[in-house]
Amino acid sequence: MREPIVIVGAGQASASCAAKLRSLGYDGPLVIIGAEKAAPYQRPPLSKKYVSGELALERLFVRPLSWYEEEKIDLRLETRVAALHPAAHEVELADGSRLKYRDLVLTTGSRPRRLPAAIGGDLAGVFTVRDLADADAIAPTLKAGAKLLVIGGGYIGLEAAAVAAQKGLQVTVIEMADRILQRVAAAPTSDFFRALHQSHGVTIREKTGLAKLVGADGRVTGAELADGSLLPVDVAIVGIGILPNDDLAKEAGIAVDGGILVDGQGRTSDAHVFAAGDCANFLWRGERTRLESVQNAIDQAEHVAAVLLGETKDYDPKPWFWSDQYDIKLQIAGLNRGYDSTVLRPGKRPGTQSIWYFKGGRLVAIDAMNDALAYALGKKALEAGMTADPPVLADPQSDLKTIFG
């Protein structure tokens, strides 16, 4: 019997890779290995509609369980990989057994940065939001009147804050940087979401670090901030970034550097080992890039599947992202890294706007807040390599369809 293609990690990327392999005609043995109990599921809704109770578990799954059976995919859940042995083309499982592979695809994803135990990170009531178990643990604690501290003003933290505020919790967000979203967005986007949260009763404290969480009987009761102030806390959610799961690759001698290093085809330093999704660090437009998004998880995994079956082109992503907070849908296209100027364009309806990012006079990204037309046209322009004259773009009377026609 032929040796299988083995995919390690059971998330969006693994399901996408497997589906693409089958759709392209691969009929050989195919194995997906995942540590969680659940079949591959969508992660973005965890901090939004799932934790709020609006979205049922069944609707999270990328594919129903029956699909894996129909497609003759050996889905091994609650199975941990202990080590990789590239020279032998083997994956070693936690029970000591070994599985031979033809090619190996690492879709191991990422994990949240956690607070050290020394500053209270191990107290009960302190959570991160990354997987189904996290969301299931958080949901019962989101009770009206409870005091929630969100540590980190990135998208995950702000989404959790929005859900909690709508449930009637008293929410405080602390961010040690000068402003929320500083790492990922321009100041006008930060200003928009700061005002949005404040209008829903959320306290935003920027330039404010955490000294430590304090507790009683092993459960969090408060937070001592860097300025010496003390906040009462019933629940804390930590959103201070993520780390790529590249340990297995590193221990196997595969090159890693802020993620698993891959070439344009998703191939690692071992010719028969590939990586895709959050864990993969690839060269794009002259810079090493790791994209933490659904778009990349799907597209890069599908590209690797095509490479496994003979594709030779390099992966050229068209990045897009989104965030839902209250009644605002933020849609992002492109990557704003290295931008040197921005244009704020008011939307046609109150409370809507778009931020356009430029680098050396070239359009590189857009943030659109409840402005689907601006997002659609901006995304189309970015994919076509088009740009625009900033003063014209800033004029709300100008016609986007004409600008990008």
C-alpha positions in Angstrom: 0.0 0.0 0.0 1.2 3.5 -0.8 2.5 5.6 2.1 0.0 8.4 3.0 0.2 12.1 2.9 0.1 13.0 6.6 -1.2 16.3 7.8 -0.3 17.3 11.4 -2.8 19.7 13.0 -6.5 19.6 12.7 -7.8 23.1 11.9 -8.9 25.2 9.0 -5.7 24.7 7.1 -5.6 20.9 7.4 -9.2 20.5 6.3 -8.6 22.9 3.4 -5.4 21.0 2.3 -7.2 17.6 2.5 -10.2 18.9 0.5 -8.0 20.4 -2.2 -6.0 17.2 -2.5 -9.2 15.2 -3.1 -10.7 17.8 -5.5 -7.5 17.7 -7.6 -7.8 14.0 -7.9 -5.5 12.6 -5.3 -7.0 9.2 -4.3 -4.2 7.9 -2.2 -4.2 7.4 1.6 -4.6 10.6 3.6 -4.3 11.1 7.3 -5.1 14.1 9.5 -3.8 14.1 13.1 -5.2 16.5 15.7 -4.8 16.8 19.4 -8.3 18.2 20.1 -11.5 16.1 20.5 -13.3 18.2 17.9 -13.0 17.8 14.1 -11.5 20.9 12.3 -13.5 24.0 13.2 -13.5 27.7 12.5 -11.6 29.7 15.2 -12.6 33.4 14.5 -16.2 33.0 15.9 -14.9 31.7 19.2 -14.3 35.2 20.6 -17.5 36.5 19.0 -20.7 34.6 18.3 -19.8 31.3 19.8 -18.7 32.6 23.2 -21.8 34.8 23.3 -24.1 31.8 22.7 -25.3 33.0 19.3 -23.6 30.3 17.3 -24.1 26.6 17.9 -21.1 24.2 18.0 -22.3 22.4 14.9 -21.9 25.5 12.8 -18.3 25.9 13.8 -17.2 22.8 12.0 -15.4 23.2 8.6 -16.8 19.9 7.4 -19.2 17.4 9.0 -17.6 14.3 10.3 -19.4 12.3 7.6 -17.4 14.1 5.0 -14.1 12.7 6.2 -15.5 9.2 6.0 -16.9 9.8 2.5 -13.6 11.2 1.3 -11.7 8.3 2.9 -9.7 10.6 5.1 -8.2 9.0 8.2 -9.1 11.6 10.8 -7.3 10.9 14.1 -8.5 13.1 16.9 -7.2 13.3 20.5 -3.9 12.1 19.0 -0.7 13.9 19.9 2.5 13.9 17.8 5.5 13.4 20.0 8.2 13.9 17.3 9.0 14.0 13.6 11.6 11.9 12.0 12.2 13.4 8.5 15.1 11.1 7.6 12.9 8.1 8.1 9.7 9.8 6.7 8.0 9.0 10.0 5.7 10.7 12.5 6.0 9.5 16.1 2.8 9.5 18.1 2.5 10.0 21.9 1.8 6.3 22.4 5.2 5.4 20.8 3.8 4.2 17.5 5.2 5.5 14.2 3.4 6.4 11.0 5.2 6.4 7.7 4.5 9.2 5.2 5.1 10.0 1.6 4.9 13.8 2.3 4.2 15.6 5.5 2.2 18.8 5.9 2.5 20.8 9.1 -0.6 22.9 9.9 0.2 23.1 13.6 -1.2 26.7 13.9 -0.3 28.9 16.8 -0.8 29.3 20.5 -1.6 32.4 22.7 1.0 34.1 24.7 0.2 33.5 28.4 0.9 35.5 31.5 3.6 33.9 33.7 2.5 32.2 36.8 4.7 34.5 38.8 2.3 37.4 38.0 -0.9 35.5 38.4 -1.3 33.8 35.0 -2.2 30.5 36.6 -5.1 31.8 38.7 -8.6 30.5 38.1 -10.7 33.0 36.1 -7.7 34.0 33.9 -8.3 32.9 30.2 -6.9 33.1 26.7 -9.1 32.7 23.7 -7.7 30.4 21.1 -9.5 27.1 21.0 -12.9 25.5 21.7 -12.0 24.6 25.3 -11.0 28.2 26.0 -14.4 29.5 24.7 -16.3 26.9 26.6 -14.6 27.8 29.8 -15.1 31.5 29.4 -18.8 31.5 28.4 -20.2 30.7 31.9 -18.2 33.5 33.5 -19.7 36.2 31.3 -22.4 37.2 33.7 -24.0 40.6 33.9 -22.4 42.8 36.6 -19.1 40.9 36.7 -15.9 42.8 36.4 -13.9 41.8 33.3 -10.3 42.9 32.7 -9.1 42.5 29.1 -5.3 42.5 29.0 -4.2 43.7 25.5 -6.0 46.0 23.1 -5.7 43.9 19.9 -8.5 42.5 17.9 -9.1 39.3 20.0 -9.2 41.4 23.2 -11.5 44.0 21.8 -13.9 41.4 20.3 -14.1 39.7 23.8 -14.7 43.1 25.4 -17.5 43.8 23.0 -19.3 40.5 23.7 -18.9 41.0 27.5 -20.1 44.6 27.4 -23.2 43.5 25.5 -23.8 40.9 28.2 -23.8 43.6 30.9 -20.3 43.1 32.3 -18.2 46.0 33.6 -15.3 45.9 31.2 -11.9 47.5 31.4 -9.3 47.1 28.6 -5.6 47.8 29.4 -3.0 48.3 26.7 0.6 49.0 27.5 1.3 50.6 24.1 0.3 54.2 23.4 -3.0 53.1 21.8 -5.1 50.1 21.2 -4.5 48.3 17.9 -1.1 50.1 17.6 0.7 47.0 16.2 -1.9 46.3 13.5 -3.7 49.6 12.5 -3.2 53.3 12.0 -4.3 55.9 14.6 -7.6 56.7 12.9 -8.7 53.1 13.2 -7.7 53.0 16.8 -9.6 56.2 17.4 -12.7 54.8 15.8 -12.7 51.6 18.0 -11.8 53.4 21.2 -14.8 55.7 20.8 -17.0 52.7 19.8 -16.1 50.8 23.0 -16.4 53.8 25.2 -19.9 54.5 23.8 -20.8 51.0 25.1 -19.4 51.7 28.6 -16.0 50.0 28.2 -13.1 51.7 30.0 -10.0 51.9 27.8 -6.7 52.5 29.6 -3.8 52.9 27.2 -0.2 53.3 28.2 -1.1 51.1 31.1 0.8 47.9 31.9 0.0 45.1 34.2 2.2 44.5 37.2 0.4 41.4 38.4 -2.9 39.7 39.0 -3.8 39.0 42.6 -6.2 36.4 43.9 -7.7 34.6 46.8 -8.1 30.9 47.2 -6.5 30.4 43.8 -8.9 32.6 41.9 -8.3 36.1 40.4 -9.8 39.0 42.5 -7.8 42.0 41.2 -5.1 43.5 39.1 -2.3 45.6 40.2 -1.3 47.9 37.3 2.1 49.3 36.5 1.1 52.8 37.9 0.3 51.2 41.3 -3.5 51.3 41.0 -5.6 48.3 41.9 -8.6 47.1 40.0 -11.2 44.6 41.3 -11.4 41.7 38.8 -13.8 38.7 38.6 -12.6 37.5 35.2 -9.5 38.3 33.1 -9.0 37.6 29.4 -5.4 37.8 28.1 -4.9 38.9 24.5 -1.2 39.7 24.2 -0.4 38.0 20.9 0.3 34.5 19.6 3.3 32.3 19.0 3.7 29.9 16.0 3.7 26.2 16.9 7.0 25.4 15.4 8.5 23.2 18.2 8.0 19.9 16.5 9.7 21.2 13.4 12.6 22.7 15.3 13.2 19.6 17.3 13.3 17.6 14.1 16.0 19.8 12.7 13.8 21.7 10.3 14.6 25.4 9.9 12.5 27.8 12.0 12.7 31.5 12.7 9.6 33.0 14.1 7.7 30.2 12.5 8.5 27.3 10.2 10.6 28.6 7.3 9.1 27.7 3.9 9.8 28.6 0.3 7.2 29.9 -2.1 5.7 26.5 -2.5 5.3 25.9 1.2 8.3 23.5 1.3 10.5 23.5 4.5 14.2 22.8 4.7 13.2 19.1 4.2 12.0 18.4 0.7 9.2 16.2 1.9 7.9 18.4 4.7 5.6 21.3 4.0 3.9 23.9 6.3 0.9 26.2 5.9 -1.2 28.5 8.0 -0.3 30.4 11.2 2.9 28.3 11.7 4.4 29.0 8.3 6.9 31.8 7.7 7.2 32.5 4.0 8.9 35.0 1.7 6.4 37.4 0.2 7.3 40.6 -1.7 10.9 40.5 -0.4 10.0 40.1 3.3 9.5 37.1 5.6 5.8 36.9 6.4 3.5 35.1 8.7 -0.2 35.6 8.1 -2.5 34.9 11.0 -5.8 34.7 9.1 -8.5 32.4 7.7 -7.6 33.6 4.2 -4.0 32.4 4.6 -5.0 29.2 6.3 -7.2 28.2 3.4 -5.2 29.6 0.5 -1.8 28.5 1.5 -3.0 25.0 2.5 -4.7 24.7 -0.9 -1.5 25.8 -2.6 0.6 23.2 -0.8 -2.0 20.6 -1.9 -1.5 21.6 -5.5 2.3 21.6 -5.1 2.1 18.0 -3.7 0.4 17.1 -7.0 2.9 18.9 -9.3 2.2 22.7 -9.1 5.3 24.7 -9.5 4.1 28.3 -9.0 4.9 30.2 -5.8 2.2 31.2 -3.4 1.1 34.8 -3.9 -1.6 35.6 -1.3 -4.2 38.4 -1.4 -4.5 39.1 2.3 -7.9 39.9 3.9 -9.1 39.9 7.5 -12.1 41.0 9.5 -13.3 41.8 13.0 -16.9 42.0 14.3 -17.4 44.4 17.3 -20.9 45.4 18.3 -22.7 46.3 15.1 -19.5 47.2 13.3 -17.9 44.9 10.8 -14.3 45.9 10.2 -13.0 44.5 6.9 -9.3 44.7 6.0 -7.6 44.1 2.7 -3.9 44.1 2.0 -1.0 44.4 4.5 -0.2 47.9 6.0 3.3 47.1 7.1 5.7 49.9 6.4 3.0 52.4 5.5 4.0 56.0 5.5 0.7 57.8 5.1 -3.0 57.2 5.4 -6.2 58.7 4.1 -9.4 58.8 6.1 -12.5 58.7 3.9 -15.9 59.2 5.6 -18.6 56.8 4.6 -22.0 57.7 3.1 -23.8 56.7 6.4 -23.1 57.9 9.9 -20.6 55.8 11.8 -18.9 54.4 8.6 -15.5 55.2 7.3 -12.5 53.7 5.6 -8.7 54.2 6.2 -6.5 53.8 3.1 -2.8 53.0 3.7 0.0 54.2 1.3 3.7 53.3 1.1 5.8 55.4 -1.2 2.7 56.6 -2.9 1.4 53.1 -3.6 -1.8 51.8 -2.0 -1.0 48.8 0.2 -4.1 48.3 2.5 -7.5 49.4 3.5 -9.5 49.2 6.8 -13.3 49.6 6.1 -15.8 50.1 9.0 -19.3 49.1 7.9 -18.4 50.3 4.4 -18.7 47.2 2.2 -18.4 49.2 -1.1 -15.1 50.8 0.0 -13.8 47.4 1.0 -14.8 45.6 -2.2 -13.3 48.3 -4.4 -10.2 48.7 -2.3 -9.6 44.9 -2.3 -10.1 44.8 -6.1 -7.7 47.7 -6.6 -5.1 46.1 -4.4 -5.3 42.8 -6.2 -5.0 44.6 -9.6 -2.0 46.7 -8.4 -4.0 50.0 -8.7 -3.5 53.0 -6.6 -5.3 56.4 -6.1 -4.6 60.1 -5.6 -4.9 60.6 -1.8 -6.6 64.1 -1.9 -9.2 62.7 -4.3 -9.7 59.6 -2.2 -10.2 61.7 0.9 -13.0 63.7 -0.7 -16.3 62.0 0.3 -18.0 63.5 -2.8 -15.6 61.6 -5.1 -16.9 58.4 -6.6 -15.0 55.3 -5.6 -16.3 53.5 -8.7 -14.8 56.2 -10.9 -11.5 56.3 -8.9 -11.0 52.6 -9.3 -13.0 52.1 -12.5 
